[in-house]
């Protein structure tokens, strides 16, 4: 009986710690992703504006760029392509 209680307590403590750690890692990952999206969406918009095309672009276009880039963030090859292309 005592062995079962010790095992249960140990498992609870380990899983509780892992859950807290996982939540912190996820939060840090979300922050990194958000910064990455902002950085490269602004670079793409700046590049577009430098082309001085006759068509204007609204600043809300950054939101669309971020949505598109978010699809690439979780795929390492596409993410590296964006980073090397728009460094």
Order of alpha helices (4+ residues) and beta strands (2+ residues): alpha-alpha-alpha
